[in-house]
C-alpha cells in the first residue's frame, strides 16, 4: 500500500480539479504518439496517424486522450486502493489489447510535460514529485496483470 502525505493528496486533487480534460488528455496522447511513434500500433483503427499534423487533428486520438484522463480521475478518487481501481483496465490492456506496459510510463511522462507547461512556475519540484508519484502508482497498478 502506498502512503500519501497530506501535501501529496492535496496537490494531486488540486491539479486534477483545475485540469481541462478535453485539452490536456488529447495533448498528452498526441505527444506520446508523435514522440514515440511505435505506440501508434495500438491505435490502428484510429485512421490516419501518418504524421504529426494528422495525429493532432485526429478526433479519435482526442477522444481517447480525454478518456485516459477520466480514467486517471478514478485514481484520484481512490488513491488508497489503486490496485483494485485499475484491476479491470490492467486485464484489458494486458490480455485483450496486448499493450506493452512500458507505454504507460511513456504516456505518463508526456502527461507530466503537458501539465508542467500548463502550470508553469506553479509546477515546482515538490508538485512534480507528488504528481509523478501518483502516475507511478497508476502505471504500476495498470502493469500489475503483466507480472
C-alpha positions as CSV (number, residue, x, y, z in Angstrom):
1,X,0.0,0.0,0.0
2,X,1.2,3.5,-0.9
3,X,1.4,6.1,1.9
4,X,0.3,9.5,0.7
5,X,1.2,12.7,2.6
6,X,-1.4,15.4,3.1
7,X,0.6,17.5,0.7
8,X,0.6,14.8,-2.0
9,X,-3.1,14.2,-1.7
10,X,-3.9,17.9,-1.8
11,X,-1.6,18.5,-4.7
12,X,-3.0,15.7,-6.8
13,X,-6.6,16.8,-6.1
14,X,-5.7,20.4,-6.9
15,X,-4.0,19.5,-10.2
16,X,-7.0,17.4,-11.4
17,X,-9.6,19.9,-10.2
18,X,-8.0,22.6,-12.4
19,X,-7.4,20.3,-15.4
20,X,-9.2,20.8,-18.6
21,X,-9.6,17.1,-19.6
22,X,-10.6,17.9,-23.2
23,X,-7.3,19.8,-23.7
24,X,-4.8,18.0,-21.5
25,X,-5.7,14.5,-22.4
26,X,-5.6,14.9,-26.1
27,X,-2.3,16.9,-25.8
28,X,-0.7,14.2,-23.8
29,X,-1.7,11.3,-26.0
30,X,-0.9,13.3,-29.1
31,X,2.6,14.0,-27.8
32,X,3.1,10.3,-26.9
33,X,2.1,9.2,-30.4
34,X,4.4,11.7,-32.1
35,X,7.4,11.3,-29.8
36,X,7.1,7.6,-29.5
37,X,5.7,6.5,-32.9
38,X,5.9,2.8,-32.2
39,X,3.0,3.4,-29.7
40,X,0.8,4.1,-32.7
41,X,0.5,0.3,-33.4
42,X,-2.2,0.1,-30.7
43,X,-4.4,2.6,-32.5
44,X,-4.7,1.1,-35.9
45,X,-8.4,1.7,-36.0
46,X,-7.9,5.4,-35.4
47,X,-7.3,6.1,-39.1
48,X,-4.6,8.5,-40.3
49,X,-1.7,8.7,-37.9
50,X,1.0,9.2,-40.6
51,X,2.4,12.5,-39.3
52,X,2.2,15.0,-36.5
53,X,-0.5,17.1,-38.2
54,X,-2.7,14.0,-38.8
55,X,-2.3,12.9,-35.2
56,X,-3.1,16.4,-33.8
57,X,-6.2,16.6,-35.9
58,X,-7.5,13.1,-35.3
59,X,-10.7,13.2,-33.3
60,X,-10.3,9.6,-32.1
61,X,-6.9,10.5,-30.6
62,X,-8.6,13.5,-28.9
63,X,-11.4,11.4,-27.6
64,X,-9.2,8.6,-26.2
65,X,-6.9,11.2,-24.6
66,X,-9.9,12.6,-22.7
67,X,-10.9,9.0,-21.8
68,X,-7.5,8.4,-20.3
69,X,-7.7,11.4,-18.1
70,X,-11.1,10.4,-16.8
71,X,-9.5,7.0,-16.0
72,X,-6.9,8.9,-14.0
73,X,-9.6,10.7,-12.2
74,X,-10.8,7.3,-10.9
75,X,-7.3,7.0,-9.3
76,X,-7.6,10.4,-7.7
77,X,-10.9,9.4,-6.1
78,X,-9.4,6.0,-5.0
79,X,-5.8,6.8,-4.0
80,X,-5.8,4.3,-1.2
81,X,-6.9,1.4,-3.4
82,X,-5.3,1.9,-6.8
83,X,-4.7,-1.9,-7.5
84,X,-8.4,-2.6,-7.2
85,X,-9.3,0.6,-9.1
86,X,-7.2,-0.4,-12.1
87,X,-7.6,-4.2,-12.0
88,X,-10.1,-4.4,-14.9
89,X,-8.1,-2.0,-17.0
90,X,-4.9,-4.0,-16.3
91,X,-6.6,-7.2,-17.5
92,X,-8.0,-5.4,-20.6
93,X,-4.7,-3.9,-21.6
94,X,-2.6,-7.0,-21.0
95,X,-4.9,-9.8,-22.1
96,X,-7.1,-8.3,-24.8
97,X,-5.2,-5.3,-26.2
98,X,-1.7,-6.7,-25.5
99,X,-0.3,-3.2,-24.8
100,X,3.3,-3.1,-23.8
101,X,3.3,-1.9,-20.2
102,X,6.3,0.4,-20.9
103,X,3.9,2.5,-22.9
104,X,2.0,3.5,-19.7
105,X,5.3,5.1,-18.4
106,X,5.8,6.9,-21.8
107,X,2.3,8.3,-21.6
108,X,2.8,9.4,-18.0
109,X,6.0,11.2,-19.0
110,X,4.1,13.0,-21.8
111,X,1.3,13.9,-19.4
112,X,3.8,15.3,-16.9
113,X,5.3,17.6,-19.7
114,X,1.8,18.8,-20.7
115,X,0.9,19.5,-17.0
116,X,4.2,21.3,-16.4
117,X,3.6,23.5,-19.4
118,X,0.1,24.3,-18.2
119,X,1.1,25.1,-14.6
120,X,4.3,27.0,-15.4
121,X,6.1,28.2,-12.3
122,X,3.5,26.6,-10.1
123,X,4.9,23.2,-11.2
124,X,7.6,23.2,-8.5
125,X,9.8,20.3,-7.7
126,X,7.6,19.3,-4.8
127,X,4.5,19.4,-7.0
128,X,6.2,17.4,-9.7
129,X,7.3,14.8,-7.2
130,X,3.7,14.3,-6.0
131,X,2.3,14.2,-9.5
132,X,4.9,11.7,-10.7
133,X,4.4,9.5,-7.6
134,X,0.7,9.4,-8.4
135,X,1.4,8.5,-12.0
136,X,4.0,5.9,-11.0
137,X,1.4,4.2,-8.7
138,X,-1.2,4.2,-11.6
139,X,1.4,2.8,-14.0
140,X,2.3,0.0,-11.5
141,X,-1.4,-0.7,-11.0
142,X,-2.0,-0.9,-14.7
143,X,1.0,-3.2,-15.2
144,X,0.1,-5.5,-12.3
145,X,-1.6,-8.1,-14.6
146,X,1.6,-8.4,-16.6
147,X,3.6,-9.9,-13.7
